[in-house]
Amino acid sequence: MKRLTKRIKRLDLIASLFDLAYVILGIALITHFFIILVEPVVITDVVNTTYNVLGFTLTSAQLNAGISLLVGYLVVFVPLAVSNLKRVNSKDIIEMDAWTYRTQFLYLFMSLFTFNPFSAVLRYLAAVEIIQTVEGYGIKQATINFGHSIADLFNGKTLQKARVRKQKRLEESDSQRDLEQVGKRDLIIKILGMVATYTFLTVVALFIFIPFYWMILTALKTNQELTTALNPRMFIGISEMQWVNFKIALTRFNFWQYIGNTLFVGIVSMIGTVTTTILAAFAFSRIDFKGRDFIFSILLMTMMIPGELYTITNYITVRNLGWYDSFFALIFPFMTSVFYIFFLRQSFKQIPDTLYRAALVDGCSDFKYLRRVMIPIAKPTITTITILSAIGAWDAYIWPQLVAPSEKNWLISVALRSTSFVVGTGSDARPVYNIQLAATALVTVPLLIVFFSLKKYIIAGVGRSGTKG
């Protein structure tokens, strides 16, 4: 193993910045394309027109194909560009080996595939530098060695070497052969176990992925196809994808008002939940008061009661308080969570009592100890609670629909199943499924981004709460 040099780090960083610049350019292009998309007068119709894009005349099908390619590019290369920047800035990666320059060559081909010659050249220079540092020779000798390997494969030398190895194994003692057979058997069992595991995980992943795929596919179809086709298609061409459906979902309905309501309710209820959870968890884990364990046991018992049973009593309470059809009814009932209190209490219980006693001896108040000691130590668990609380508020449907019937108070989850994405009135009313699912996708994608971006904090918080000592 050799240490990474400053020149290699610099080349890798500049190449990653070029990758990021291409991603930003792709986002700018796709934003421009969405802006110039022409919406139909009737949302169930399809627009066939021409567009002037950067001096080129494109049809609707060609523009849809271009947007499809850009979306595919961003889905693949945005995470890659971000991970490259994280890898370059990481202080843990200080060494390199033969696989390091092979990885650079892989990035090189990906840069060429995305028409990024600047990054490709920098990746090539970094790979050459790594080869010279690790192997002691340049790219010319590496190419010659690779050519010799290919030539040996065709002229029989590789096969001859394999026969020599086989002959050596035959000359081994019985004990050595037995050990080798045991090793092979263990390897076969391990491989079969991995195949079974990954097959099962793949099947489960397909069950999770197919509904999401069907949502995106339906959102990109025309309303005519959805209402007339007897056999729905599982695949459509990139030029047939109706990206204007997403623009209609954003502009024709009060989408941003619903999003604003959801963000307001989610942020306020999240702040309230985190605050009450921290204070209650601290009280149940550190403050010694009469009946503490009994009260906590009563709270835990309430977790055994289905939440739906509280709906009627909560509804009556909200009505009596005069909060019906207001944001108060959406926020205050969910500013506490017994599960989150239990979750954080377990994390607080892991902090040694000696720290608390030492702080009391030094004249530190309970609140100061909570703020300066316990919250920083339990930060992963608190982060997990914050994320899960925000996601829960974003996904809420039954309660918001019950206590906030006015459209001005609708959350996005309620609006998706309401008359917002319906054409016609009375008995002629029918949902426009492609627009409805386009709006659903716009609501779902941010949750996926948040989850995959912050999943390590969720896992860290869950792992910490389940650890003893």
C-alpha positions in Angstrom: 0.0 0.0 0.0 1.3 3.5 -0.9 0.1 6.8 0.4 -1.9 9.1 -1.8 0.2 12.0 -3.1 -1.0 15.6 -3.2 -0.9 15.6 -7.0 -3.2 12.6 -7.2 -5.6 14.1 -4.7 -5.6 17.4 -6.7 -6.3 15.7 -10.0 -9.1 13.6 -8.4 -10.6 16.7 -6.8 -10.6 18.7 -10.1 -12.1 15.8 -12.0 -14.9 15.5 -9.4 -15.6 19.2 -9.6 -15.9 18.8 -13.4 -18.3 15.9 -12.8 -20.3 18.2 -10.5 -20.3 21.0 -13.1 -21.8 18.6 -15.6 -24.5 17.6 -13.1 -25.3 21.3 -12.5 -25.4 21.9 -16.3 -27.8 18.9 -16.7 -30.1 20.3 -14.0 -30.0 23.7 -15.7 -30.9 22.1 -19.1 -33.7 20.0 -17.7 -35.1 23.1 -15.9 -35.0 25.0 -19.1 -36.8 22.2 -21.0 -39.5 22.1 -18.4 -40.0 25.8 -18.5 -40.6 25.8 -22.3 -42.9 22.8 -22.3 -46.3 23.8 -23.6 -49.2 22.8 -21.5 -52.5 21.7 -23.1 -55.6 23.8 -22.7 -57.5 20.7 -21.5 -55.3 18.6 -19.1 -56.4 15.3 -20.7 -55.2 16.4 -24.2 -51.7 15.9 -25.7 -49.7 18.8 -27.3 -47.8 18.1 -30.5 -45.8 21.2 -31.4 -42.2 22.3 -32.1 -39.7 24.0 -29.8 -36.7 26.2 -30.4 -34.0 24.9 -28.0 -30.6 26.5 -28.2 -31.0 27.2 -31.9 -32.3 23.7 -32.7 -35.9 23.0 -33.7 -37.3 20.0 -31.8 -40.6 18.2 -31.9 -42.5 17.3 -28.7 -41.3 13.7 -29.0 -37.7 14.8 -29.4 -37.9 17.1 -26.4 -39.5 14.4 -24.3 -36.6 12.0 -25.4 -34.1 14.7 -24.4 -35.7 15.2 -21.0 -35.8 11.4 -20.5 -32.1 11.0 -21.2 -31.2 13.9 -18.9 -33.3 12.5 -16.1 -31.6 9.1 -16.5 -28.2 10.8 -16.5 -29.0 12.8 -13.3 -30.4 9.7 -11.5 -27.1 7.8 -12.1 -24.5 10.6 -11.9 -25.8 12.9 -9.2 -25.2 10.2 -6.5 -21.9 9.4 -8.2 -20.7 13.0 -8.2 -21.6 13.5 -4.6 -19.9 10.3 -3.5 -16.8 11.2 -5.4 -16.6 14.6 -3.6 -17.2 12.9 -0.3 -14.4 10.4 -1.1 -12.0 13.1 -2.2 -12.6 15.1 1.0 -12.5 12.1 3.3 -9.5 12.0 5.6 -9.8 8.3 6.1 -8.7 7.4 2.6 -4.9 8.0 2.6 -3.6 4.9 0.9 -3.9 3.4 -2.6 -3.3 0.1 -4.3 -3.8 -1.6 -7.7 -7.5 -1.3 -7.4 -7.3 2.5 -7.0 -6.0 3.1 -10.5 -8.5 0.6 -11.9 -11.3 2.6 -10.2 -9.9 5.7 -11.9 -10.1 4.0 -15.3 -13.7 3.0 -14.6 -14.5 6.7 -13.8 -12.6 7.6 -17.0 -14.9 5.5 -19.1 -18.0 6.8 -17.3 -16.8 10.4 -18.1 -16.3 9.5 -21.8 -19.8 7.9 -21.7 -21.3 11.2 -20.5 -19.3 13.3 -23.0 -17.1 14.8 -20.2 -13.6 15.0 -21.8 -12.2 17.2 -19.1 -12.9 14.8 -16.3 -11.7 11.9 -18.5 -8.3 13.5 -19.1 -7.9 14.2 -15.4 -8.9 10.7 -14.5 -6.3 9.4 -17.0 -3.6 11.5 -15.5 -4.5 10.4 -12.0 -4.5 6.7 -13.1 -1.1 7.1 -14.7 0.3 8.7 -11.6 -1.2 5.9 -9.4 0.3 3.2 -11.6 3.7 4.8 -11.5 3.5 5.1 -7.7 2.0 1.7 -6.9 3.5 -0.6 -9.6 6.7 1.3 -10.3 6.1 1.6 -14.1 4.1 3.7 -16.5 1.0 3.2 -18.6 3.0 1.9 -21.5 4.4 -1.0 -19.5 0.9 -1.6 -18.0 -0.5 -1.8 -21.5 2.3 -4.2 -22.6 1.6 -6.4 -19.5 -2.1 -6.5 -20.4 -1.3 -7.4 -24.0 1.0 -10.2 -22.8 -1.8 -11.5 -20.6 -4.2 -11.6 -23.6 -1.6 -13.2 -25.8 -1.0 -15.9 -23.1 -4.7 -16.6 -23.0 -4.8 -17.3 -26.8 -1.4 -19.1 -27.2 -2.1 -21.7 -24.5 0.4 -20.4 -21.8 -2.5 -19.6 -19.4 -3.8 -23.2 -19.9 -0.4 -24.6 -19.4 0.1 -22.7 -16.1 -3.3 -24.1 -15.0 -2.1 -27.6 -15.7 1.1 -27.0 -13.8 -0.9 -25.9 -10.8 -3.2 -28.9 -11.1 -0.2 -31.2 -11.2 1.2 -29.6 -8.1 -2.1 -30.2 -6.3 -2.0 -33.9 -7.3 1.5 -34.2 -5.8 0.3 -32.9 -2.5 -0.1 -35.1 0.6 -3.4 -36.6 1.6 -3.8 -34.2 4.5 -3.2 -31.2 2.2 -5.8 -32.6 -0.3 -8.3 -33.1 2.6 -7.8 -29.6 3.8 -8.3 -28.3 0.2 -11.5 -30.3 -0.2 -12.8 -29.0 3.1 -12.0 -25.5 2.0 -13.7 -26.0 -1.3 -16.8 -27.4 0.4 -17.0 -24.5 2.8 -16.6 -22.1 -0.2 -19.4 -23.8 -2.1 -21.7 -23.7 1.0 -20.8 -20.0 1.4 -21.5 -19.2 -2.2 -24.9 -21.1 -2.1 -25.8 -19.2 1.0 -25.0 -15.9 -0.6 -26.9 -16.8 -3.8 -30.0 -17.8 -1.7 -29.7 -14.6 0.4 -29.4 -12.3 -2.6 -32.1 -14.1 -4.5 -34.5 -13.5 -1.6 -33.4 -9.9 -1.2 -33.9 -9.3 -5.0 -37.4 -10.8 -4.9 -38.3 -8.5 -1.9 -36.7 -5.5 -3.7 -38.8 -6.2 -6.8 -42.0 -6.3 -4.7 -41.0 -2.9 -3.3 -39.8 -1.4 -6.6 -42.6 -2.4 -8.9 -45.3 -0.2 -7.4 -42.9 2.8 -7.5 -42.1 1.9 -11.1 -45.7 1.6 -12.0 -46.4 5.1 -10.4 -43.7 6.7 -12.5 -44.7 4.9 -15.7 -48.4 5.9 -15.3 -47.4 9.5 -14.6 -45.6 9.5 -18.0 -48.4 8.1 -20.0 -51.2 10.0 -21.8 -54.7 10.1 -20.3 -56.1 8.6 -23.5 -53.9 5.5 -23.1 -54.9 5.1 -19.5 -58.6 5.3 -20.2 -58.8 3.3 -23.4 -56.0 0.7 -23.4 -57.2 -2.8 -22.4 -53.7 -4.1 -21.8 -51.5 -1.5 -20.0 -47.9 -1.4 -21.3 -45.1 -2.1 -18.9 -42.6 -0.1 -21.0 -42.9 3.0 -23.1 -40.4 4.7 -25.4 -38.4 7.7 -24.2 -40.1 9.9 -26.9 -43.5 8.8 -25.7 -42.9 10.0 -22.1 -45.2 12.9 -21.3 -43.1 15.0 -19.0 -45.5 17.9 -19.3 -47.7 16.0 -16.8 -45.4 17.0 -14.0 -45.5 20.6 -15.1 -49.3 20.4 -15.1 -49.3 19.0 -11.6 -47.1 21.9 -10.4 -49.0 24.7 -12.2 -52.6 23.9 -12.8 -53.5 23.0 -9.2 -52.7 24.6 -5.8 -49.7 22.2 -5.5 -47.4 24.8 -3.9 -50.1 25.8 -1.4 -50.5 22.2 -0.3 -46.7 21.7 -0.1 -46.4 24.9 2.0 -49.1 23.7 4.4 -47.4 20.3 4.7 -44.0 21.9 5.3 -45.4 24.3 7.9 -47.3 21.5 9.8 -44.3 19.1 9.5 -41.7 21.6 10.7 -43.7 22.9 13.6 -44.9 19.5 14.8 -41.3 18.1 14.3 -39.9 20.9 16.5 -42.6 20.2 19.1 -42.1 16.5 19.0 -38.3 16.8 19.4 -38.6 19.2 22.3 -41.2 17.2 24.3 -39.3 14.0 23.6 -36.0 15.3 24.8 -37.5 16.8 28.0 -39.6 13.7 28.8 -36.8 11.3 28.0 -34.5 13.2 30.3 -37.0 13.3 33.1 -37.6 9.5 32.9 -34.0 8.6 32.6 -32.2 11.0 35.0 -34.6 12.9 37.3 -35.6 10.8 40.3 -39.2 11.7 41.3 -42.0 9.7 43.0 -43.9 7.4 40.6 -41.4 7.8 37.7 -41.3 4.2 36.7 -45.1 3.7 37.2 -45.9 6.7 35.0 -43.5 5.5 32.4 -45.0 2.0 32.5 -48.5 3.5 31.9 -47.1 5.4 28.9 -45.6 2.2 27.5 -48.9 0.4 27.9 -50.6 3.0 25.7 -48.3 1.8 22.9 -50.3 -1.4 22.8 -53.5 0.4 21.9 -54.0 1.0 18.1 -53.7 4.6 17.2 -57.1 4.5 15.4 -58.9 4.0 18.7 -57.7 7.5 19.7 -59.2 9.1 16.6 -62.7 9.7 18.0 -61.6 11.0 21.4 -59.0 13.3 19.8 -61.6 14.5 17.4 -64.0 15.4 20.2 -61.2 17.1 22.1 -60.2 19.2 19.0 -63.9 20.1 18.5 -64.3 21.2 22.1 -61.1 23.3 22.0 -62.3 25.1 18.8 -59.4 23.8 16.8 -61.5 22.1 14.1 -60.5 23.0 10.5 -57.3 24.7 11.6 -53.6 24.0 11.7 -53.8 23.7 15.5 -55.7 20.4 15.0 -52.9 19.2 12.7 -50.0 20.1 14.9 -50.7 19.8 18.6 -52.1 16.2 18.8 -48.8 15.0 17.3 -46.3 17.0 19.3 -45.7 14.1 21.6 -44.8 10.4 20.9 -44.5 7.7 23.5 -42.4 5.6 21.1 -39.9 8.5 20.6 -39.7 9.1 24.3 -39.0 5.4 25.0 -36.5 5.4 22.1 -34.5 8.4 23.4 -34.8 7.3 27.0 -32.9 4.1 26.1 -30.1 6.2 24.6 -30.0 8.6 27.6 -29.8 5.5 30.0 -26.5 4.5 28.3 -24.8 7.7 29.5 -23.0 6.9 32.8 -24.7 8.3 36.0 -21.2 9.4 37.2 -21.3 12.2 34.7 -24.6 13.4 36.1 -23.4 13.3 39.7 -20.1 15.0 38.8 -22.1 17.8 37.1 -24.3 18.3 40.1 -21.3 18.5 42.4 -19.9 21.2 40.1 -23.1 23.2 40.5 -24.5 22.4 37.0 -28.3 22.6 36.7 -30.3 19.8 35.1 -31.1 21.8 32.0 -27.5 22.8 31.5 -26.4 19.2 31.9 -29.1 18.1 29.4 -28.0 20.8 26.9 -24.2 20.4 27.2 -23.8 16.7 27.9 -26.8 14.5 27.1 -28.0 16.1 23.8 -24.5 16.1 22.1 -23.9 12.4 23.2 -27.4 11.3 22.0 -27.2 13.4 18.8 -27.5 10.3 16.4 -30.8 9.2 18.2 -32.2 12.8 18.2 -31.4 13.1 14.5 -33.2 9.8 13.8 -36.3 11.1 15.7 -36.2 14.3 13.8 -36.1 12.6 10.5 -38.8 10.0 11.3 -41.1 12.8 12.8 -40.8 14.9 9.7 -41.5 11.9 7.4 -44.5 10.9 9.6 -46.0 14.4 9.3 -45.4 14.4 5.5 -47.2 11.0 5.1 -50.2 11.8 7.4 -53.5 11.2 5.7 -56.4 10.0 7.9 -56.2 12.6 10.6 -55.6 15.6 8.4 -58.6 14.6 6.2 -60.8 14.3 9.2 -60.1 17.5 11.0 -59.1 19.9 8.1 -61.8 19.6 5.5 -61.3 23.1 4.0 -59.1 23.3 0.9 -57.0 26.1 2.4 -55.8 23.7 5.1 -55.3 20.6 3.0 -52.0 18.8 3.3 -50.5 17.4 0.1 -51.5 13.8 1.1 -55.1 14.9 1.4 -55.0 16.9 -1.9 -53.8 13.9 -3.8 -57.0 12.0 -3.0 -59.3 14.9 -3.3 -61.1 16.8 -6.2 -57.9 18.6 -7.1 -56.9 16.1 -9.8 -60.4 15.4 -11.1 -62.1 16.6 -14.3 -65.8 17.0 -14.6 -68.4 17.4 -11.9 -71.1 15.3 -10.2 -71.6 11.9 -11.8 -69.3 12.8 -14.7 -66.3 13.5 -12.4 -63.3 11.2 -13.0 -59.8 11.3 -11.8 -56.9 12.2 -14.1 -54.6 9.4 -13.0 -51.5 10.5 -14.9 -51.6 13.9 -13.4 -52.5 12.6 -10.0 -49.6 10.1 -10.0 -47.2 12.8 -11.4 -48.0 14.8 -8.3 -47.6 11.7 -6.1 -44.2 11.1 -7.6 -43.2 14.7 -6.9 -44.2 14.2 -3.3 -42.5 10.8 -3.0 -39.2 11.6 -4.5 -38.1 14.1 -1.8 -38.8 11.5 0.9 -36.6 9.0 -1.0 -33.8 11.6 -1.3 -34.0 12.5 2.4 -34.0 8.9 3.4 -31.1 7.8 1.3 -29.1 10.9 2.2 -29.6 10.5 5.9 -30.0 6.8 6.2 -26.6 6.5 8.0 -27.9 8.8 10.8 -31.1 6.7 11.1 -29.1 3.5 11.3 -26.7 5.0 13.8 -29.5 6.3 16.0 -31.3 2.9 16.0 -28.1 1.0 16.7 -27.2 3.3 19.5 -30.6 2.9 21.2 -30.3 -0.8 21.0 -26.8 -1.0 22.5 -26.3 -1.8 26.2 -23.6 -0.3 28.4 
